[in-house]
């Protein structure tokens, strides 16, 4: 085994730990939040916020759920006015779902509530350290997204 092989193995291990820890952090943050917003709605609106208007099949692929599950979830969001359904301009047989202003406000309020709750539980946490963690995660996301687009 060369040094490069060892470095690649360690990188894989660290990335797996990172994914595990970020998932656990997200679940813990959600579980201690005093907010009563459905997490499935938060996740779905987060996808629409990040990716923009999506076909239901594309949403299902991104969310890693079945198309019937995606259809039901997105119907709940459109029924409550947090998202809209429109004909896909590139294919009139398909529909796209998009975040509404009300949906964006709902999502931002939910995120703010989680942030406030976490701040209460971590009063001694250095904000600069948290900012660095956030910047580092954003950089990893950007690198991964760029790599995925190139393939």
Contact map, one row per residue, 1 for C-alpha under 8 A:
1110110000000000000000000000000000000000000000000000000000000000000000000000000000000000000000000000000000000000000000000000000000000000000000000000000
1111110000000000000000000000000000000000000000000000000000000000000000000000000000000000000000000000000000000000000000000000000000000000000000000000000
1111111000000000000000000000000000000000000000000000000000000000000000000000000000000000000000000000000000000000000000000000000000000000000000000000000
0111111100000000000000000000000000000000000000000000000000000000000000000000000000000000000000000000000000000000000000000000000000000000000000000000000
1111111110000000000000000000000000000000000000000000000000000000000000000000000000000000000000000000000000000000000000000000000000000000000000000000000
1111111111000000000000000000000000000000000000000000000000000000000000000000000000000000000000000000000000000000000000000000000000000000000000000000000
0011111111100000000000000000000000000000000000000000000000000000000000000000000000000000000000000000000000000000000000000000000000000000000000000000000
0001111111110000000000000000000000000000000000000000000000000000000000000000000000000000000000000000000000000000000000000000000000000000000000000000000
0000111111111000000000000000000000000000000000000000000000000000000000000000000000000000000000000000000000000000000000000000000000000000000000000000000
0000011111111100000000000000000000000000000000000000000000000000000000000000000000000000000000000000000000000000000000000000000000000000000000000000000
0000001111111110000000000000000000000000000000000000000000000000000000000000000000000000000000000000000000000000000000000000000000000000000000000000000
0000000111111111000000000000000000000000000000000000000000000000000000000000000000000000000000000000000000000000000000000000000000000000000000000000000
0000000011111111100000000000000000000000000000000000000000000000000000000000000000000000000000000000000000000000000000000000000000000000000000000000000
0000000001111111110000000000000000000000000000000000000000000000000000000000000000000000000000000000000000000000000000000000000000000000000000000000000
0000000000111111111000000000000000000000000000000000000000000000000000000000000000000000000000000000000000000000000000000000000000000000000000000000000
0000000000011111111100000000000000000000000000000000000000000000000000000000000000000000000000000000000000000000000000000000000000000000000000000000000
0000000000001111111110000000000000000000000000000000000000000000000000000000000000000000000000000000000000000000000000000000000000000000000000000000000
0000000000000111111111000000000000000000000000000000000000000000000000000000000000000000000000000000000000000000000000000000000000000000000000000000000
0000000000000011111111100000000000000000000000000000000000000000000000000000000000000000000000000000000000000000000000000000000000000000000000000000000
0000000000000001111111110000000000000000000000000000000000000000000000000000000000000000000000000000000000000000000000000000000000000000000000000000000
0000000000000000111111111000000000000000000000000000000000000000000000000000000000000000000000000000000000000000000000000000000000000000000000000000000
0000000000000000011111111100000000000000000000000000000000000000000000000000000000000000000000000000000000000000000000000000000000000000000000000000000
0000000000000000001111111110000000000000000000000000000000000000000000000000000000000000000000000000000000000000000000000000000000000000000000000000000
0000000000000000000111111111000000000000000000000000000000000000000000000000000000000000000000000000000000000000000000000000000000000000000000000000000
0000000000000000000011111111100000000000000000000000000000000000000000000000000000000000000000000000000000000000000000000000000000000000000000000000000
0000000000000000000001111111110000000000000000000000000000000000000000000000000000000000000000000000000000000000000000000000000000000000000000000000000
0000000000000000000000111111111000000000000000000000000000000000000000000000000000000000000000000000000000000000000000000000000000000000000000000000000
0000000000000000000000011111111100000000000000000000000000000000000000000000000000000000000000000000000000000000000000000000000000000000000000000000000
0000000000000000000000001111111110000000000000000000000000000000000000000000000000000000000000000000000000000000010001000000000000000000000000000000000
0000000000000000000000000111111110000010000000000000000000000000000000000000000000000000000000000000000000000000010000000000000000000000000000000000000
0000000000000000000000000011111110000000000000000000000000000000000000000000000000000000000000000000000000000000000000000000000000000000000000000000000
0000000000000000000000000001111111000000000000000000000000000000000000000000000000000000000000000000000000000000000010000000000000000000000000000000000
0000000000000000000000000000111111110000000000000000000000000000000000000000000000000000000000000000000000000000110011000000000000000000000000000000000
0000000000000000000000000000000111110000000000000000000000000000000000000000000000000000000000000000000000000000110010000000000000000000000000000000000
0000000000000000000000000000000011111000000000000000000000000000000000000000000000000000000000000000000000000100110000000000000000000000000000000000000
0000000000000000000000000000000011111100000000000000000000000000000000000000000000000000000000000000000000000000000000000000000000000000000000000000000
0000000000000000000000000000000000111110110000000000000000000000000000000000000000000000000000000000000000000100000000000000000000000000000000000000000
0000000000000000000000000000000000011111110000000000000000000000000000000000000000000000000000000000000000000000000000000000000000000000000000000000000
0000000000000000000000000000010000001111111000000000000000000000000000000000000000000000000000000000000000000000000000000000000000000000000000000000000
0000000000000000000000000000000000000111111100000000000000000000000000001000000000000000000000000000000000000000000000000000000000000000000000000000000
0000000000000000000000000000000000001111111110000000000000000000000000001000100000000000000000000000000000000000000000000000000000000000000000000000000
0000000000000000000000000000000000001111111111000000000000000000000000000000000000000000000000000000000000100100000000000000000000000000000000000000000
0000000000000000000000000000000000000011111111100000000000000000000000000000000000000000000000000000000000000000000000000000000000000000000000000000000
0000000000000000000000000000000000000001111111110000000000000010000000001100000000000000000000000000000000000000000000000000000000000000000000000000000
0000000000000000000000000000000000000000111111111000000000000000000000000000000000000000000000000010001100100000000000000000000000000000000000000000000
0000000000000000000000000000000000000000011111111100000000000000000000000000000000000000000000000000000000100000000000000000000000000000000000000000000
0000000000000000000000000000000000000000001111111111000000100110000000000000000000000000000000000000000000000000000000000000000000000000000000000000000
0000000000000000000000000000000000000000000111111111110000000000000000000000000000000000000000001110000000000000000000000000000000000000000000000000000
0000000000000000000000000000000000000000000011111111000000000000000000000000000000000000000000000010000100000000000000000000000000000000000000000000000
0000000000000000000000000000000000000000000001111111000000000000000000000000000000000000000000000000000000000000000000000000000000000000000000000000000
0000000000000000000000000000000000000000000000111111110000000000000000000000000000000000000000000000000000000000000000000000000000000000000000000000000
0000000000000000000000000000000000000000000000111111110000000000000000000000000000000000000000000110000000000000000000000000000000000000000000000000000
0000000000000000000000000000000000000000000000010011111000000000000000000000000000000000000000011110000000000000000000000000000000000000000000000000000
0000000000000000000000000000000000000000000000010011111101100000000000000000000000000000000000011100000000000000000000000000000000000000000000000000000
0000000000000000000000000000000000000000000000000000111111100000000000000000000000000001000001111000000000000000000000000000000000000000000000000000000
0000000000000000000000000000000000000000000000000000011111110000001001100100000000000000000000111000000000000000000000000000000000000000000000000000000
0000000000000000000000000000000000000000000000000000001111111000001001000000000000000000000000000000000000000000000000000000000000000000000000000000000
0000000000000000000000000000000000000000000000000000011111111100000000000000000000000000000000000000000000000000000000000000000000000000000000000000000
0000000000000000000000000000000000000000000000100000011111111110000001000000000000000000000000000000000000000000000000000000000000000000000000000000000
0000000000000000000000000000000000000000000000000000000111111111111011000000000000000000000000000000000000000000000000000000000000000000000000000000000
0000000000000000000000000000000000000000000000000000000011111111110000000000000000000000000000000000000000000000000000000000000000000000000000000000000
0000000000000000000000000000000000000000000000100000000001111111100000000000000000000000000000000000000000000000000000000000000000000000000000000000000
0000000000000000000000000000000000000000000100100000000000111111100000000000000000000000000000000000000000000000000000000000000000000000000000000000000
0000000000000000000000000000000000000000000000000000000000011111110000000000000000000000000000000000000000000000000000000000000000000000000000000000000
0000000000000000000000000000000000000000000000000000000000011111111011000000000000000000000000000000000000000000000000000000000000000000000000000000000
0000000000000000000000000000000000000000000000000000000000011001111111000000000000000000000000000000000000000000000000000000000000000000000000000000000
0000000000000000000000000000000000000000000000000000000110010000111111100000000000000000000000000000000000000000000000000000000000000000000000000000000
0000000000000000000000000000000000000000000000000000000000000000011111110000000000000000000000000000000000000000000000000000000000000000000000000000000
0000000000000000000000000000000000000000000000000000000000010000111111111000000000000000000000000000000000000000000000000000000000000000000000000000000
0000000000000000000000000000000000000000000000000000000110110000111111111100000000000000000000000000000000000000000000000000000000000000000000000000000
0000000000000000000000000000000000000000000000000000000100000000001111111110000000000000000000000000000000000000000000000000000000000000000000000000000
0000000000000000000000000000000000000000000000000000000000000000000111111111000000000000000000000000000000000000000000000000000000000000000000000000000
0000000000000000000000000000000000000001100100000000000000000000000011111111100000000000000000000000000000000000000000000000000000000000000000000000000
0000000000000000000000000000000000000000000100000000000100000000000001111111110000100000000000001000000000000000000000000000000000000000000000000000000
0000000000000000000000000000000000000000000000000000000000000000000000111111111000000000000000000000000000000000000000000000000000000000000000000000000
0000000000000000000000000000000000000000000000000000000000000000000000011111111100000000000000000000000000000000000000000000000000000000000000000000000
0000000000000000000000000000000000000000100000000000000000000000000000001111111111110000000000000000000000000000000000000000000000000000000000000000000
0000000000000000000000000000000000000000000000000000000000000000000000000111111111111000000000000000000000000000000000000000000000000000000000000000000
0000000000000000000000000000000000000000000000000000000000000000000000000011111111000000000000000000000000000000000000000000000000000000000000000000000
0000000000000000000000000000000000000000000000000000000000000000000000000001111111100000000000000000000000000000000000000000000000000000000000000000000
0000000000000000000000000000000000000000000000000000000000000000000000000000111111110000000000000001011000000000000000000000000000000000000000000000000
0000000000000000000000000000000000000000000000000000000000000000000000000000111111110000000000000011111101000000000000000000000000000000000000000000000
0000000000000000000000000000000000000000000000000000000000000000000000000100110111111000000000001111001000000000000000000000000000000000000000000000000
0000000000000000000000000000000000000000000000000000000000000000000000000000110011111100000000001111000000000000000000000000000000000000000000000000000
0000000000000000000000000000000000000000000000000000000000000000000000000000010000111110000000111100000000000000000000000000000000000000000000000000000
0000000000000000000000000000000000000000000000000000000000000000000000000000000000011111000000111000000000000000000000000000000000000000000000000000000
0000000000000000000000000000000000000000000000000000000000000000000000000000000000001111101111110000000000000000000000000000000000000000000000000000000
0000000000000000000000000000000000000000000000000000001000000000000000000000000000000111111111110000000000000000000000000000000000000000000000000000000
0000000000000000000000000000000000000000000000000000000000000000000000000000000000000011111100000000000000000000000000000000000000000000000000000000000
0000000000000000000000000000000000000000000000000000000000000000000000000000000000000001111100000000000000000000000000000000000000000000000000000000000
0000000000000000000000000000000000000000000000000000000000000000000000000000000000000011111111000000000000000000000000000000000000000000000000000000000
0000000000000000000000000000000000000000000000000000000000000000000000000000000000000011111111100000000000000000000000000000000000000000000000000000000
0000000000000000000000000000000000000000000000000000000000000000000000000000000000000011001111100000000000000000000000000000000000000000000000000000000
0000000000000000000000000000000000000000000000000000001000000000000000000000000000000011001111110000000000000000000000000000000000000000000000000000000
0000000000000000000000000000000000000000000000000000001100000000000000000000000000001111000111111000000000000000000000000000000000000000000000000000000
0000000000000000000000000000000000000000000000000000111100000000000000000000000000001111000001111100000000000000000000000000000000000000000000000000000
0000000000000000000000000000000000000000000000010000111100000000000000000100000000111100000000111110000000000000000000000000000000000000000000000000000
0000000000000000000000000000000000000000000000010001110000000000000000000000000000111000000000011111000000000000000000000000000000000000000000000000000
0000000000000000000000000000000000000000000010011001100000000000000000000000000001110000000000001111111100000000000000000000000000000000000000000000000
0000000000000000000000000000000000000000000000000000000000000000000000000000000011110000000000000111111100000000000000000000000000000000000000000000000
0000000000000000000000000000000000000000000000000000000000000000000000000000000001000000000000000011111110000000000000000000000000000000000000000000000
0000000000000000000000000000000000000000000000000000000000000000000000000000000011000000000000000011111111000000000000000000000000000000000000000000000
0000000000000000000000000000000000000000000010000000000000000000000000000000000011100000000000000011111111100000000000000000000000000000000000000000000
0000000000000000000000000000000000000000000010001000000000000000000000000000000001000000000000000011111111110000000000000000000000000000000000000000000
0000000000000000000000000000000000000000000000000000000000000000000000000000000000000000000000000000111111111000000000000000000000000000000000000000000
0000000000000000000000000000000000000000000000000000000000000000000000000000000001000000000000000000011111111100000000000000000000000000000000000000000
0000000000000000000000000000000000000000010011000000000000000000000000000000000000000000000000000000001111111110000000000000000000000000000000000000000
0000000000000000000000000000000000000000000000000000000000000000000000000000000000000000000000000000000111111111000000000000000000000000000000000000000
0000000000000000000000000000000000000000000000000000000000000000000000000000000000000000000000000000000011111111100000000000000000000000000000000000000
0000000000000000000000000000000000101000010000000000000000000000000000000000000000000000000000000000000001111111110000000000000000000000000000000000000
0000000000000000000000000000000000000000000000000000000000000000000000000000000000000000000000000000000000111111111000000000000000000000000000000000000
0000000000000000000000000000000000000000000000000000000000000000000000000000000000000000000000000000000000011111111100000000000000000000000000000000000
0000000000000000000000000000000011100000000000000000000000000000000000000000000000000000000000000000000000001111111110000000000000000000000000000000000
0000000000000000000000000000110011100000000000000000000000000000000000000000000000000000000000000000000000000111111111000000000000000000000000000000000
0000000000000000000000000000000000000000000000000000000000000000000000000000000000000000000000000000000000000011111111100000000000000000000000000000000
0000000000000000000000000000000000000000000000000000000000000000000000000000000000000000000000000000000000000001111111110000000000000000000000000000000
0000000000000000000000000000000111000000000000000000000000000000000000000000000000000000000000000000000000000000111111111000000000000000000000000000000
0000000000000000000000000000100010000000000000000000000000000000000000000000000000000000000000000000000000000000011111111100000000000000000000000000000
0000000000000000000000000000000000000000000000000000000000000000000000000000000000000000000000000000000000000000001111111110000000000000000000000000000
0000000000000000000000000000000000000000000000000000000000000000000000000000000000000000000000000000000000000000000111111110000000000000000000000000000
0000000000000000000000000000000000000000000000000000000000000000000000000000000000000000000000000000000000000000000011111110000000000000000000000000000
0000000000000000000000000000000000000000000000000000000000000000000000000000000000000000000000000000000000000000000001111111100000000000000000000000000
0000000000000000000000000000000000000000000000000000000000000000000000000000000000000000000000000000000000000000000000111111100000000000000000000000000
0000000000000000000000000000000000000000000000000000000000000000000000000000000000000000000000000000000000000000000000000111110000000000000000000000000
0000000000000000000000000000000000000000000000000000000000000000000000000000000000000000000000000000000000000000000000000111111011000000000000000000000
0000000000000000000000000000000000000000000000000000000000000000000000000000000000000000000000000000000000000000000000000001111111000000000000000000000
0000000000000000000000000000000000000000000000000000000000000000000000000000000000000000000000000000000000000000000000000000111111100000000000000000000
0000000000000000000000000000000000000000000000000000000000000000000000000000000000000000000000000000000000000000000000000000011111110000000000000000000
0000000000000000000000000000000000000000000000000000000000000000000000000000000000000000000000000000000000000000000000000000111111111000000000000000000
0000000000000000000000000000000000000000000000000000000000000000000000000000000000000000000000000000000000000000000000000000111111111100000000000000000
0000000000000000000000000000000000000000000000000000000000000000000000000000000000000000000000000000000000000000000000000000001111111110000000000000000
0000000000000000000000000000000000000000000000000000000000000000000000000000000000000000000000000000000000000000000000000000000111111111000000000000000
0000000000000000000000000000000000000000000000000000000000000000000000000000000000000000000000000000000000000000000000000000000011111111100000000000000
0000000000000000000000000000000000000000000000000000000000000000000000000000000000000000000000000000000000000000000000000000000001111111110000000000000
0000000000000000000000000000000000000000000000000000000000000000000000000000000000000000000000000000000000000000000000000000000000111111111000000000000
0000000000000000000000000000000000000000000000000000000000000000000000000000000000000000000000000000000000000000000000000000000000011111111100000000000
0000000000000000000000000000000000000000000000000000000000000000000000000000000000000000000000000000000000000000000000000000000000001111111110000000000
0000000000000000000000000000000000000000000000000000000000000000000000000000000000000000000000000000000000000000000000000000000000000111111111000000000
0000000000000000000000000000000000000000000000000000000000000000000000000000000000000000000000000000000000000000000000000000000000000011111111100000000
0000000000000000000000000000000000000000000000000000000000000000000000000000000000000000000000000000000000000000000000000000000000000001111111110000000
0000000000000000000000000000000000000000000000000000000000000000000000000000000000000000000000000000000000000000000000000000000000000000111111111000000
0000000000000000000000000000000000000000000000000000000000000000000000000000000000000000000000000000000000000000000000000000000000000000011111111100000
0000000000000000000000000000000000000000000000000000000000000000000000000000000000000000000000000000000000000000000000000000000000000000001111111110000
0000000000000000000000000000000000000000000000000000000000000000000000000000000000000000000000000000000000000000000000000000000000000000000111111111000
0000000000000000000000000000000000000000000000000000000000000000000000000000000000000000000000000000000000000000000000000000000000000000000011111111100
0000000000000000000000000000000000000000000000000000000000000000000000000000000000000000000000000000000000000000000000000000000000000000000001111111110
0000000000000000000000000000000000000000000000000000000000000000000000000000000000000000000000000000000000000000000000000000000000000000000000111111111
0000000000000000000000000000000000000000000000000000000000000000000000000000000000000000000000000000000000000000000000000000000000000000000000011111111
0000000000000000000000000000000000000000000000000000000000000000000000000000000000000000000000000000000000000000000000000000000000000000000000001111111
0000000000000000000000000000000000000000000000000000000000000000000000000000000000000000000000000000000000000000000000000000000000000000000000000111111
0000000000000000000000000000000000000000000000000000000000000000000000000000000000000000000000000000000000000000000000000000000000000000000000000011111
